[in-house]
Amino acid sequence: MSVARRSTPKALQIGDELSNPVILRAIRGVTGRLPPLIGKPIRLQRTAGLRDDRGPVHAGSFLRERRIAFDCTWAEFPRILVHELFHFVWLRLGNARRHAWESVLAGEWRRHSRGELGWSAEWRKQALRSGDLTRRTRAWRLYCCESFCDTAAWLYSGLATHPEFTLAVNLRGERRRWFLATIETGKLSI
Protein backbone atom coordinates (compact mmCIF):
# COMPACT_ATOMS: atom_id res chain seq x y z
CA MET A 1 0.00 0.00 0.00
CA SER A 2 1.50 3.31 -0.99
CA VAL A 3 0.90 6.56 0.83
CA ALA A 4 -1.49 9.06 -0.72
CA ARG A 5 0.05 10.96 -3.63
CA ARG A 6 0.90 14.63 -3.22
CA SER A 7 -1.92 15.67 -5.56
CA THR A 8 -4.60 13.51 -3.92
CA PRO A 9 -6.21 14.36 -0.58
CA LYS A 10 -4.33 13.16 2.48
CA ALA A 11 -7.57 11.53 3.55
CA LEU A 12 -7.12 8.87 0.83
CA GLN A 13 -4.44 6.19 0.64
CA ILE A 14 -4.19 4.77 -2.87
CA GLY A 15 -3.30 1.10 -3.18
CA ASP A 16 -0.58 0.23 -5.68
CA GLU A 17 -3.11 -1.61 -7.87
CA LEU A 18 -4.97 1.71 -8.33
CA SER A 19 -1.81 3.75 -8.97
CA ASN A 20 -2.15 4.18 -12.71
CA PRO A 21 -2.45 7.63 -14.29
CA VAL A 22 -6.06 7.12 -15.44
CA ILE A 23 -7.30 6.20 -11.97
CA LEU A 24 -5.24 8.87 -10.22
CA ARG A 25 -6.71 11.45 -12.63
CA ALA A 26 -10.22 10.15 -11.85
CA ILE A 27 -9.58 10.38 -8.11
CA ARG A 28 -8.27 13.95 -8.43
CA GLY A 29 -11.26 14.86 -10.60
CA VAL A 30 -13.75 13.49 -8.08
CA THR A 31 -12.08 14.98 -5.02
CA GLY A 32 -11.75 18.31 -6.82
CA ARG A 33 -15.55 18.49 -7.05
CA LEU A 34 -16.04 17.72 -3.35
CA PRO A 35 -15.73 19.96 -0.33
CA PRO A 36 -12.40 19.27 1.43
CA LEU A 37 -12.20 15.84 3.10
CA ILE A 38 -11.10 15.65 6.73
CA GLY A 39 -10.54 12.61 8.88
CA LYS A 40 -8.26 9.62 9.21
CA PRO A 41 -7.13 8.21 5.85
CA ILE A 42 -9.28 5.73 3.96
CA ARG A 43 -7.45 3.03 1.99
CA LEU A 44 -8.59 2.51 -1.60
CA GLN A 45 -7.84 -0.88 -3.13
CA ARG A 46 -8.85 -3.09 -6.02
CA THR A 47 -10.27 -6.49 -5.00
CA ALA A 48 -11.50 -8.98 -7.58
CA GLY A 49 -14.67 -10.99 -6.99
CA LEU A 50 -16.45 -8.75 -4.47
CA ARG A 51 -19.85 -10.12 -3.44
CA ASP A 52 -22.51 -9.55 -0.84
CA ASP A 53 -25.47 -11.76 0.08
CA ARG A 54 -27.25 -10.65 -3.13
CA GLY A 55 -24.38 -11.41 -5.52
CA PRO A 56 -21.51 -9.51 -7.21
CA VAL A 57 -21.00 -5.86 -6.22
CA HIS A 58 -18.99 -2.94 -7.66
CA ALA A 59 -17.42 -2.02 -4.33
CA GLY A 60 -17.66 -2.29 -0.59
CA SER A 61 -16.96 0.14 2.22
CA PHE A 62 -15.47 -1.28 5.38
CA LEU A 63 -16.11 1.58 7.77
CA ARG A 64 -14.33 0.23 10.83
CA GLU A 65 -11.30 -0.73 8.75
CA ARG A 66 -11.39 2.63 6.94
CA ARG A 67 -11.11 0.85 3.62
CA ILE A 68 -12.93 0.77 0.29
CA ALA A 69 -12.51 -2.21 -2.02
CA PHE A 70 -13.41 -1.80 -5.72
CA ASP A 71 -14.35 -4.37 -8.36
CA CYS A 72 -15.84 -2.11 -11.01
CA THR A 73 -14.90 -1.02 -14.49
CA TRP A 74 -12.66 2.02 -14.81
CA ALA A 75 -15.56 3.84 -16.52
CA GLU A 76 -17.73 3.29 -13.42
CA PHE A 77 -14.94 4.10 -10.96
CA PRO A 78 -15.68 7.84 -10.38
CA ARG A 79 -19.37 7.20 -9.63
CA ILE A 80 -18.63 4.24 -7.40
CA LEU A 81 -15.82 6.09 -5.59
CA VAL A 82 -18.12 8.97 -4.65
CA HIS A 83 -20.87 6.60 -3.54
CA GLU A 84 -18.51 4.65 -1.29
CA LEU A 85 -16.84 7.79 0.15
CA PHE A 86 -20.25 9.07 1.14
CA HIS A 87 -20.85 6.02 3.33
CA PHE A 88 -18.09 7.49 5.50
CA VAL A 89 -19.75 10.92 5.33
CA TRP A 90 -23.12 9.39 6.32
CA LEU A 91 -21.51 7.74 9.34
CA ARG A 92 -20.28 11.12 10.61
CA LEU A 93 -23.18 13.25 9.39
CA GLY A 94 -24.99 13.37 12.73
CA ASN A 95 -28.61 12.61 13.51
CA ALA A 96 -29.96 16.09 12.80
CA ARG A 97 -28.68 16.11 9.21
CA ARG A 98 -29.57 12.45 8.64
CA HIS A 99 -33.13 13.20 9.79
CA ALA A 100 -33.22 16.26 7.53
CA TRP A 101 -32.26 14.02 4.58
CA GLU A 102 -34.96 11.56 5.62
CA SER A 103 -37.46 14.43 5.47
CA VAL A 104 -36.50 15.11 1.84
CA LEU A 105 -37.06 11.45 0.99
CA ALA A 106 -40.27 11.26 3.03
CA GLY A 107 -41.67 14.12 0.95
CA GLU A 108 -40.81 12.22 -2.23
CA TRP A 109 -42.35 9.03 -0.81
CA ARG A 110 -45.63 10.81 0.05
CA ARG A 111 -45.80 12.09 -3.55
CA HIS A 112 -45.29 8.49 -4.77
CA SER A 113 -42.17 9.46 -6.68
CA ARG A 114 -40.46 6.82 -8.74
CA GLY A 115 -36.88 6.37 -9.78
CA GLU A 116 -33.61 6.97 -7.98
CA LEU A 117 -30.04 8.00 -8.67
CA GLY A 118 -28.49 4.55 -8.41
CA TRP A 119 -29.46 0.93 -8.24
CA SER A 120 -28.45 0.49 -4.57
CA ALA A 121 -31.15 2.98 -3.56
CA GLU A 122 -33.59 1.94 -6.29
CA TRP A 123 -33.99 -1.70 -5.24
CA ARG A 124 -34.30 -0.70 -1.59
CA LYS A 125 -36.95 1.88 -2.47
CA GLN A 126 -38.90 -0.70 -4.46
CA ALA A 127 -38.83 -3.09 -1.47
CA LEU A 128 -40.21 -0.53 1.02
CA ARG A 129 -43.64 -1.10 2.53
CA SER A 130 -46.09 1.59 3.59
CA GLY A 131 -45.24 1.40 7.31
CA ASP A 132 -41.47 1.52 6.90
CA LEU A 133 -41.33 5.30 6.83
CA THR A 134 -43.61 5.95 9.81
CA ARG A 135 -41.84 3.32 11.93
CA ARG A 136 -38.35 4.31 10.65
CA THR A 137 -37.57 0.65 10.10
CA ARG A 138 -34.12 -0.66 9.26
CA ALA A 139 -35.26 -0.97 5.62
CA TRP A 140 -36.19 2.75 5.56
CA ARG A 141 -32.92 3.83 7.20
CA LEU A 142 -30.83 1.70 4.81
CA TYR A 143 -32.73 3.16 1.87
CA CYS A 144 -32.03 6.69 3.18
CA CYS A 145 -28.30 5.94 3.47
CA GLU A 146 -28.06 4.43 -0.02
CA SER A 147 -30.11 7.26 -1.50
CA PHE A 148 -27.78 9.78 0.15
CA CYS A 149 -24.71 8.02 -1.30
CA ASP A 150 -26.28 7.61 -4.77
CA THR A 151 -27.32 11.27 -4.78
CA ALA A 152 -23.76 12.28 -3.91
CA ALA A 153 -22.47 10.07 -6.74
CA TRP A 154 -24.86 11.78 -9.16
CA LEU A 155 -23.75 15.22 -7.98
CA TYR A 156 -19.99 14.76 -7.70
CA SER A 157 -18.92 11.97 -10.07
CA GLY A 158 -18.82 14.23 -13.11
CA LEU A 159 -21.37 12.15 -15.02
CA ALA A 160 -24.20 14.10 -16.61
CA THR A 161 -26.19 10.98 -17.50
CA HIS A 162 -26.24 7.33 -16.51
CA PRO A 163 -28.86 4.59 -16.98
CA GLU A 164 -29.31 4.44 -13.19
CA PHE A 165 -30.22 8.16 -12.94
CA THR A 166 -33.99 7.63 -13.16
CA LEU A 167 -35.28 10.11 -10.58
CA ALA A 168 -37.43 12.94 -11.98
CA VAL A 169 -35.53 16.12 -12.80
CA ASN A 170 -37.54 18.29 -10.38
CA LEU A 171 -36.73 15.93 -7.51
CA ARG A 172 -33.07 15.97 -8.46
CA GLY A 173 -33.21 19.74 -8.07
CA GLU A 174 -34.63 19.42 -4.55
CA ARG A 175 -31.86 17.03 -3.61
CA ARG A 176 -29.20 19.28 -5.15
CA ARG A 177 -30.49 22.23 -3.11
CA TRP A 178 -30.38 20.14 0.09
CA PHE A 179 -26.78 19.12 -0.60
CA LEU A 180 -25.79 22.73 -1.36
CA ALA A 181 -27.34 23.97 1.88
CA THR A 182 -26.29 21.08 4.10
CA ILE A 183 -23.21 19.30 2.74
CA GLU A 184 -21.32 21.99 0.84
CA THR A 185 -21.20 24.42 3.72
CA GLY A 186 -17.85 23.23 5.04
CA LYS A 187 -15.47 20.32 5.15
CA LEU A 188 -16.63 16.73 4.74
CA SER A 189 -15.87 14.67 7.80
CA ILE A 190 -14.99 11.14 6.79
Secondary structure, 3 states (H helix, E strand, C coil): CCCCCCCCCCCEEECHHHCCHHHHHHHHHHHHHCCCEECCCEEEEECCCCEECCEECCEEEECCCCEEEECCCCCCHHHHHHHHHHHHHHHHCCHHHHHHHHHHHHHHHHCCCCCCCCHHHHHHHHHCCHHHHHHCCHHHHHHHHHHHHHHHHHHHCCCCCCCCCCCCHHHHHHHHHHHHHHCCCCCEEC
